[in-house]
Amino acid sequence: MQGQHSQRRQFSPGGYLVGPSHEDGGIDAIIDEEELIEIEGGEFIIQKSMVDYYGLEFLHRLNQGQVDHDVSNMRRGGKVQRKRRKR
């Protein structure tokens, strides 16, 4: 796999993935230089610098829907409403 590394495009800016869903074959990706995984269009990649800045705990909570949409109010000192997540 190492010889192919120079041919791979890096996605360092992060962002929204456009491509097929899992149901339609997904998007192939490789982790740890050898393990093939499938990701799908509609998922979002976070830059490493933002993972380092916000931390894994916050990102796991965000991914599990435990971060409210109005979290930006905290920065301005506004009131943040705690809403129960629908299950």
ZIBEL-V604465 format. One record per residue. N is the residue number from 0. SS is DSSP state (2 for helix, 1 for strand, 0 for the rest). NEAR is the number of other C-alpha atoms within 8 Angstrom. Layout:
N|SS|NEAR / N|SS|NEAR
This chain:
0|0|6 / 1|2|5 / 2|2|5 / 3|2|7 / 4|2|7 / 5|2|6 / 6|2|5 / 7|0|6 / 8|0|5 / 9|0|4 / 10|0|5 / 11|0|6 / 12|0|6 / 13|0|9 / 14|1|7 / 15|1|9 / 16|0|10 / 17|0|7 / 18|0|9 / 19|0|11 / 20|0|12 / 21|2|10 / 22|2|6 / 23|2|6 / 24|0|7 / 25|0|13 / 26|1|12 / 27|1|8 / 28|1|8 / 29|1|9 / 30|1|8 / 31|0|5 / 32|0|7 / 33|0|7 / 34|1|7 / 35|1|8 / 36|1|8 / 37|1|9 / 38|1|11 / 39|0|13 / 40|0|12 / 41|0|9 / 42|0|8 / 43|1|8 / 44|1|8 / 45|0|9 / 46|0|9 / 47|2|7 / 48|2|6 / 49|2|9 / 50|2|11 / 51|2|8 / 52|2|6 / 53|2|8 / 54|0|9 / 55|2|8 / 56|2|6 / 57|2|8 / 58|2|10 / 59|2|8 / 60|2|10 / 61|2|9 / 62|2|7 / 63|0|6 / 64|0|8 / 65|0|8 / 66|0|7 / 67|0|9 / 68|2|5 / 69|2|8 / 70|2|9 / 71|2|7 / 72|2|10 / 73|2|10 / 74|2|7 / 75|2|6 / 76|0|6 / 77|0|7 / 78|0|6 / 79|0|8 / 80|0|6 / 81|0|5 / 82|0|5 / 83|0|4 / 84|0|6 / 85|0|3 / 86|0|2
